[in-house]
Amino acid sequence: MYWVCINYPLAYVKKGQPGEATAPLRQLLALDPKHLYASQLLGLAYVQLGEKTAAMQQYYVLKELNARMAAELLKE
């Protein structure tokens, strides 16, 4: 079920509409706070939106879950 939930906001990020992706990603993370891909994608959406503080907060959350994925987010 989570793969469906992640594909929806992923489509918005790929289309260059990250603002549309943040709400569904936060909802998914409310259900599953340790969802790696949702955490990384939310951080990427924040980067695309220019919300550096929120992106860094998401980086630190992701770093606790998966250091490699957090490093990928930091490169963005």
N, CA, C and O atoms as a GROMACS GRO file, in nm:
protein
  304
    1MET      N    1   0.082  -0.120   0.000
    1MET     CA    2   0.000   0.000   0.000
    1MET      C    3   0.086   0.126   0.000
    1MET      O    4   0.051   0.225  -0.064
    2TYR      N    5   0.199   0.123   0.072
    2TYR     CA    6   0.282   0.243   0.081
    2TYR      C    7   0.343   0.283  -0.052
    2TYR      O    8   0.369   0.401  -0.076
    3TRP      N    9   0.366   0.186  -0.141
    3TRP     CA   10   0.423   0.221  -0.271
    3TRP      C   11   0.326   0.309  -0.350
    3TRP      O   12   0.370   0.396  -0.425
    4VAL      N   13   0.196   0.288  -0.334
    4VAL     CA   14   0.098   0.374  -0.399
    4VAL      C   15   0.106   0.514  -0.339
    4VAL      O   16   0.101   0.613  -0.411
    5CYS      N   17   0.117   0.520  -0.208
    5CYS     CA   18   0.124   0.649  -0.138
    5CYS      C   19   0.247   0.729  -0.178
    5CYS      O   20   0.241   0.852  -0.183
    6ILE      N   21   0.356   0.662  -0.205
    6ILE     CA   22   0.480   0.733  -0.238
    6ILE      C   23   0.482   0.774  -0.386
    6ILE      O   24   0.545   0.874  -0.420
    7ASN      N   25   0.416   0.698  -0.472
    7ASN     CA   26   0.415   0.732  -0.614
    7ASN      C   27   0.339   0.860  -0.643
    7ASN      O   28   0.374   0.935  -0.735
    8TYR      N   29   0.236   0.887  -0.568
    8TYR     CA   30   0.155   1.007  -0.586
    8TYR      C   31   0.239   1.134  -0.568
    8TYR      O   32   0.245   1.216  -0.659
    9PRO      N   33   0.305   1.154  -0.453
    9PRO     CA   34   0.388   1.274  -0.438
    9PRO      C   35   0.513   1.272  -0.526
    9PRO      O   36   0.563   1.377  -0.567
   10LEU      N   37   0.564   1.153  -0.555
   10LEU     CA   38   0.681   1.142  -0.642
   10LEU      C   39   0.651   1.201  -0.780
   10LEU      O   40   0.736   1.266  -0.840
   11ALA      N   41   0.532   1.179  -0.830
   11ALA     CA   42   0.493   1.233  -0.960
   11ALA      C   43   0.498   1.386  -0.957
   11ALA      O   44   0.540   1.448  -1.055
   12TYR      N   45   0.454   1.446  -0.848
   12TYR     CA   46   0.458   1.592  -0.838
   12TYR      C   47   0.602   1.644  -0.833
   12TYR      O   48   0.633   1.746  -0.896
   13VAL      N   49   0.687   1.577  -0.760
   13VAL     CA   50   0.827   1.621  -0.751
   13VAL      C   51   0.892   1.611  -0.889
   13VAL      O   52   0.964   1.702  -0.930
   14LYS      N   53   0.866   1.502  -0.960
   14LYS     CA   54   0.924   1.485  -1.094
   14LYS      C   55   0.871   1.589  -1.192
   14LYS      O   56   0.943   1.629  -1.284
   15LYS      N   57   0.747   1.633  -1.173
   15LYS     CA   58   0.688   1.734  -1.262
   15LYS      C   59   0.731   1.876  -1.224
   15LYS      O   60   0.694   1.972  -1.292
   16GLY      N   61   0.810   1.889  -1.117
   16GLY     CA   62   0.854   2.020  -1.074
   16GLY      C   63   0.750   2.095  -0.992
   16GLY      O   64   0.750   2.218  -0.988
   17GLN      N   65   0.661   2.019  -0.928
   17GLN     CA   66   0.559   2.078  -0.842
   17GLN      C   67   0.572   2.023  -0.699
   17GLN      O   68   0.481   1.958  -0.649
   18PRO      N   69   0.686   2.050  -0.635
   18PRO     CA   70   0.710   1.990  -0.503
   18PRO      C   71   0.613   2.037  -0.396
   18PRO      O   72   0.591   1.967  -0.297
   19GLY      N   73   0.554   2.154  -0.413
   19GLY     CA   74   0.458   2.202  -0.314
   19GLY      C   75   0.337   2.112  -0.301
   19GLY      O   76   0.277   2.103  -0.194
   20GLU      N   77   0.301   2.046  -0.410
   20GLU     CA   78   0.188   1.954  -0.409
   20GLU      C   79   0.223   1.822  -0.339
   20GLU      O   80   0.134   1.746  -0.299
   21ALA      N   81   0.352   1.794  -0.326
   21ALA     CA   82   0.397   1.667  -0.269
   21ALA      C   83   0.410   1.670  -0.118
   21ALA      O   84   0.403   1.565  -0.054
   22THR      N   85   0.429   1.786  -0.059
   22THR     CA   86   0.462   1.791   0.083
   22THR      C   87   0.349   1.741   0.173
   22THR      O   88   0.375   1.665   0.267
   23ALA      N   89   0.226   1.780   0.148
   23ALA     CA   90   0.115   1.738   0.235
   23ALA      C   91   0.095   1.587   0.235
   23ALA      O   92   0.084   1.528   0.343
   24PRO      N   93   0.090   1.520   0.117
   24PRO     CA   94   0.074   1.374   0.121
   24PRO      C   95   0.193   1.303   0.185
   24PRO      O   96   0.177   1.199   0.249
   25LEU      N   97   0.313   1.358   0.168
   25LEU     CA   98   0.430   1.296   0.230
   25LEU      C   99   0.425   1.310   0.382
   25LEU      O  100   0.458   1.215   0.454
   26ARG      N  101   0.384   1.425   0.431
   26ARG     CA  102   0.370   1.442   0.576
   26ARG      C  103   0.263   1.348   0.632
   26ARG      O  104   0.278   1.296   0.742
   27GLN      N  105   0.156   1.328   0.556
   27GLN     CA  106   0.051   1.235   0.600
   27GLN      C  107   0.105   1.092   0.607
   27GLN      O  108   0.077   1.020   0.702
   28LEU      N  109   0.180   1.053   0.506
   28LEU     CA  110   0.240   0.920   0.505
   28LEU      C  111   0.336   0.903   0.622
   28LEU      O  112   0.338   0.798   0.687
   29LEU      N  113   0.416   1.005   0.648
   29LEU     CA  114   0.511   0.996   0.759
   29LEU      C  115   0.442   0.999   0.894
   29LEU      O  116   0.497   0.949   0.992
   30ALA      N  117   0.324   1.055   0.901
   30ALA     CA  118   0.247   1.050   1.026
   30ALA      C  119   0.203   0.906   1.053
   30ALA      O  120   0.195   0.864   1.169
   31LEU      N  121   0.175   0.832   0.947
   31LEU     CA  122   0.137   0.691   0.962
   31LEU      C  123   0.257   0.601   0.986
   31LEU      O  124   0.251   0.505   1.063
   32ASP      N  125   0.366   0.633   0.918
   32ASP     CA  126   0.487   0.551   0.926
   32ASP      C  127   0.609   0.643   0.931
   32ASP      O  128   0.670   0.671   0.828
   33PRO      N  129   0.646   0.689   1.052
   33PRO     CA  130   0.757   0.786   1.066
   33PRO      C  131   0.892   0.735   1.017
   33PRO      O  132   0.984   0.814   0.995
   34LYS      N  133   0.907   0.604   0.999
   34LYS     CA  134   1.035   0.548   0.957
   34LYS      C  135   1.036   0.510   0.808
   34LYS      O  136   1.122   0.433   0.765
   35HIS      N  137   0.943   0.563   0.731
   35HIS     CA  138   0.938   0.533   0.588
   35HIS      C  139   1.053   0.607   0.519
   35HIS      O  140   1.051   0.730   0.506
   36LEU      N  141   1.152   0.531   0.476
   36LEU     CA  142   1.275   0.590   0.421
   36LEU      C  143   1.251   0.675   0.298
   36LEU      O  144   1.298   0.789   0.291
   37TYR      N  145   1.178   0.622   0.203
   37TYR     CA  146   1.160   0.693   0.077
   37TYR      C  147   1.075   0.818   0.094
   37TYR      O  148   1.100   0.919   0.028
   38ALA      N  149   0.976   0.813   0.181
   38ALA     CA  150   0.895   0.932   0.208
   38ALA      C  151   0.979   1.040   0.275
   38ALA      O  152   0.965   1.158   0.243
   39SER      N  153   1.066   1.000   0.366
   39SER     CA  154   1.153   1.096   0.434
   39SER      C  155   1.248   1.162   0.336
   39SER      O  156   1.268   1.284   0.339
   40GLN      N  157   1.307   1.082   0.248
   40GLN     CA  158   1.401   1.137   0.150
   40GLN      C  159   1.328   1.226   0.049
   40GLN      O  160   1.377   1.334   0.014
   41LEU      N  161   1.212   1.183   0.004
   41LEU     CA  162   1.138   1.261  -0.095
   41LEU      C  163   1.087   1.392  -0.036
   41LEU      O  164   1.085   1.494  -0.105
   42LEU      N  165   1.047   1.390   0.090
   42LEU     CA  166   1.003   1.514   0.154
   42LEU      C  167   1.120   1.612   0.164
   42LEU      O  168   1.104   1.731   0.139
   43GLY      N  169   1.237   1.562   0.199
   43GLY     CA  170   1.356   1.647   0.202
   43GLY      C  171   1.386   1.705   0.065
   43GLY      O  172   1.420   1.823   0.053
   44LEU      N  173   1.375   1.624  -0.038
   44LEU     CA  174   1.399   1.671  -0.175
   44LEU      C  175   1.296   1.776  -0.215
   44LEU      O  176   1.331   1.876  -0.279
   45ALA      N  177   1.171   1.755  -0.178
   45ALA     CA  178   1.066   1.855  -0.209
   45ALA      C  179   1.099   1.988  -0.142
   45ALA      O  180   1.084   2.093  -0.203
   46TYR      N  181   1.145   1.982  -0.016
   46TYR     CA  182   1.183   2.105   0.053
   46TYR      C  183   1.300   2.174  -0.016
   46TYR      O  184   1.304   2.296  -0.024
   47VAL      N  185   1.396   2.095  -0.064
   47VAL     CA  186   1.510   2.152  -0.137
   47VAL      C  187   1.460   2.226  -0.262
   47VAL      O  188   1.501   2.339  -0.288
   48GLN      N  189   1.373   2.161  -0.337
   48GLN     CA  190   1.321   2.222  -0.459
   48GLN      C  191   1.240   2.348  -0.430
   48GLN      O  192   1.236   2.440  -0.511
   49LEU      N  193   1.176   2.351  -0.314
   49LEU     CA  194   1.098   2.468  -0.275
   49LEU      C  195   1.186   2.580  -0.219
   49LEU      O  196   1.140   2.693  -0.200
   50GLY      N  197   1.313   2.549  -0.194
   50GLY     CA  198   1.404   2.649  -0.138
   50GLY      C  199   1.390   2.663   0.012
   50GLY      O  200   1.438   2.761   0.070
   51GLU      N  201   1.325   2.568   0.076
   51GLU     CA  202   1.306   2.570   0.221
   51GLU      C  203   1.422   2.495   0.286
   51GLU      O  204   1.410   2.378   0.323
   52LYS      N  205   1.534   2.565   0.299
   52LYS     CA  206   1.657   2.502   0.345
   52LYS      C  207   1.648   2.451   0.488
   52LYS      O  208   1.699   2.343   0.519
   53THR      N  209   1.583   2.526   0.576
   53THR     CA  210   1.571   2.482   0.716
   53THR      C  211   1.492   2.354   0.725
   53THR      O  212   1.532   2.260   0.794
   54ALA      N  213   1.379   2.348   0.656
   54ALA     CA  214   1.296   2.227   0.658
   54ALA      C  215   1.370   2.110   0.594
   54ALA      O  216   1.358   1.997   0.641
   55ALA      N  217   1.445   2.137   0.488
   55ALA     CA  218   1.523   2.032   0.422
   55ALA      C  219   1.628   1.975   0.517
   55ALA      O  220   1.648   1.854   0.523
   56MET      N  221   1.695   2.064   0.591
   56MET     CA  222   1.797   2.016   0.685
   56MET      C  223   1.734   1.939   0.801
   56MET      O  224   1.792   1.841   0.847
   57GLN      N  225   1.619   1.981   0.846
   57GLN     CA  226   1.549   1.906   0.951
   57GLN      C  227   1.515   1.766   0.901
   57GLN      O  228   1.529   1.668   0.974
   58GLN      N  229   1.471   1.757   0.777
   58GLN     CA  230   1.439   1.627   0.720
   58GLN      C  231   1.565   1.544   0.702
   58GLN      O  232   1.561   1.422   0.718
   59TYR      N  233   1.676   1.609   0.669
   59TYR     CA  234   1.804   1.539   0.658
   59TYR      C  235   1.840   1.472   0.790
   59TYR      O  236   1.881   1.356   0.792
   60TYR      N  237   1.825   1.544   0.900
   60TYR     CA  238   1.861   1.487   1.030
   60TYR      C  239   1.770   1.371   1.069
   60TYR      O  240   1.814   1.275   1.132
   61VAL      N  241   1.643   1.381   1.032
   61VAL     CA  242   1.551   1.269   1.056
   61VAL      C  243   1.596   1.148   0.976
   61VAL      O  244   1.605   1.036   1.028
   62LEU      N  245   1.624   1.170   0.848
   62LEU     CA  246   1.666   1.062   0.760
   62LEU      C  247   1.801   1.004   0.801
   62LEU      O  248   1.824   0.884   0.786
   63LYS      N  249   1.890   1.088   0.851
   63LYS     CA  250   2.022   1.042   0.894
   63LYS      C  251   2.012   0.936   1.003
   63LYS      O  252   2.092   0.842   1.007
   64GLU      N  253   1.913   0.951   1.091
   64GLU     CA  254   1.892   0.852   1.197
   64GLU      C  255   1.840   0.719   1.141
   64GLU      O  256   1.862   0.613   1.199
   65LEU      N  257   1.772   0.727   1.027
   65LEU     CA  258   1.712   0.607   0.968
   65LEU      C  259   1.807   0.537   0.871
   65LEU      O  260   1.816   0.414   0.870
   66ASN      N  261   1.877   0.616   0.789
   66ASN     CA  262   1.963   0.558   0.686
   66ASN      C  263   2.066   0.664   0.643
   66ASN      O  264   2.033   0.759   0.572
   67ALA      N  265   2.188   0.646   0.685
   67ALA     CA  266   2.294   0.746   0.660
   67ALA      C  267   2.322   0.763   0.511
   67ALA      O  268   2.348   0.875   0.466
   68ARG      N  269   2.317   0.655   0.432
   68ARG     CA  270   2.346   0.664   0.289
   68ARG      C  271   2.241   0.749   0.218
   68ARG      O  272   2.275   0.835   0.137
   69MET      N  273   2.115   0.726   0.249
   69MET     CA  274   2.008   0.804   0.186
   69MET      C  275   2.014   0.950   0.231
   69MET      O  276   1.982   1.040   0.153
   70ALA      N  277   2.052   0.973   0.354
   70ALA     CA  278   2.067   1.109   0.404
   70ALA      C  279   2.179   1.182   0.330
   70ALA      O  280   2.167   1.300   0.297
   71ALA      N  281   2.289   1.109   0.303
   71ALA     CA  282   2.400   1.169   0.228
   71ALA      C  283   2.356   1.206   0.087
   71ALA      O  284   2.398   1.310   0.035
   72GLU      N  285   2.272   1.124   0.025
   72GLU     CA  286   2.220   1.155  -0.108
   72GLU      C  287   2.135   1.281  -0.105
   72GLU      O  288   2.143   1.365  -0.195
   73LEU      N  289   2.055   1.294   0.000
   73LEU     CA  290   1.972   1.414   0.014
   73LEU      C  291   2.060   1.536   0.034
   73LEU      O  292   2.032   1.642  -0.022
   74LEU      N  293   2.165   1.524   0.112
   74LEU     CA  294   2.254   1.637   0.139
   74LEU      C  295   2.322   1.686   0.012
   74LEU      O  296   2.352   1.805   0.001
   75LYS      N  297   2.346   1.599  -0.084
   75LYS     CA  298   2.407   1.638  -0.212
   75LYS      C  299   2.317   1.732  -0.290
   75LYS      O  300   2.365   1.814  -0.368
   76GLU      N  301   2.186   1.720  -0.268
   76GLU     CA  302   2.091   1.805  -0.340
   76GLU      C  303   2.104   1.948  -0.291
   76GLU      O  304   2.032   2.036  -0.339
   0.00000   0.00000   0.00000
